[in-house]
Amino acid sequence: PMTLWPLALCLAIVLVAVVFGFLEHWRRASMTVALAMGVAGALRLILPRQTAGLLVVRRRTFDVIVYLGAAVAIAVVAFVVPPAR
């Protein structure tokens, strides 16, 4: 049977990012979303298909590249955008 804890862990990290967003810490929120994507990529890389559950979209290689690529892209944007004055 498919498990939900990997997705729940990633969503819990995103929830922390949402709290940072509400507190107007947009860079910290963005980096936390990047962390969630990185965790998703790492879990997809190390967990078997049944355990990875809803993190499985396509083949493992594709999923890991997309998750980790999104994590890097979000982190880069978070650091490139200048802070508000």
C-alpha positions as CSV (number, residue, x, y, z in Angstrom):
1,P,0.0,0.0,0.0
2,M,1.0,3.6,-0.7
3,T,2.2,5.7,2.3
4,L,1.5,9.4,2.8
5,W,4.2,10.4,5.3
6,P,6.7,11.6,2.6
7,L,4.2,14.0,1.1
8,A,2.9,15.0,4.6
9,L,6.5,15.9,5.6
10,C,7.0,18.1,2.5
11,L,3.6,19.7,3.1
12,A,4.5,20.4,6.7
13,I,7.6,22.2,5.6
14,V,5.5,24.2,3.1
15,L,3.2,25.1,5.9
16,V,6.1,26.6,7.8
17,A,6.9,28.6,4.7
18,V,3.3,29.9,4.6
19,V,3.7,31.1,8.2
20,F,6.9,32.9,7.3
21,G,5.1,34.5,4.4
22,F,2.3,35.7,6.6
23,L,5.0,37.2,8.9
24,E,6.3,39.0,5.9
25,H,9.6,37.1,5.8
26,W,9.4,36.4,2.0
27,R,13.0,35.4,1.5
28,R,12.8,32.9,4.5
29,A,9.5,31.6,3.1
30,S,11.0,31.1,-0.4
31,M,14.0,29.3,1.0
32,T,11.7,27.1,3.1
33,V,9.7,26.2,0.0
34,A,13.1,25.4,-1.7
35,L,13.9,23.2,1.3
36,A,10.6,21.4,0.9
37,M,11.3,20.7,-2.8
38,G,14.8,19.5,-1.9
39,V,13.4,17.1,0.8
40,A,10.9,15.8,-1.8
41,G,13.7,15.2,-4.2
42,A,15.9,13.5,-1.6
43,L,13.0,11.3,-0.4
44,R,12.1,10.4,-4.0
45,L,15.8,9.4,-4.6
46,I,16.2,7.2,-1.5
47,L,12.7,5.7,-1.0
48,P,11.3,2.8,-2.9
49,R,8.3,3.5,-5.2
50,Q,5.6,2.2,-2.7
51,T,7.1,4.2,0.2
52,A,7.5,7.4,-1.7
53,G,3.8,7.4,-2.3
54,L,2.4,10.6,-3.9
55,L,5.8,12.0,-4.5
56,V,6.0,9.5,-7.4
57,V,5.0,11.3,-10.6
58,R,7.1,9.6,-13.3
59,R,10.3,7.7,-13.4
60,R,12.7,8.2,-10.4
61,T,15.3,10.1,-12.5
62,F,12.7,12.5,-13.9
63,D,11.1,13.2,-10.5
64,V,14.5,13.8,-8.7
65,I,15.7,16.2,-11.5
66,V,12.4,18.2,-11.4
67,Y,12.2,18.3,-7.6
68,L,15.9,19.3,-7.1
69,G,15.8,21.6,-10.1
70,A,12.8,23.4,-8.7
71,A,14.6,23.7,-5.3
72,V,17.6,25.3,-6.8
73,A,15.6,27.6,-9.0
74,I,13.5,28.8,-6.1
75,A,16.6,29.3,-3.9
76,V,18.3,31.3,-6.7
77,V,15.3,33.6,-7.2
78,A,15.1,34.1,-3.4
79,F,18.6,35.4,-3.3
80,V,18.6,37.3,-6.6
81,V,15.6,39.4,-5.9
82,P,16.7,42.5,-4.0
83,P,15.1,43.1,-0.6
84,A,12.3,45.7,-0.3
85,R,13.3,49.1,1.1
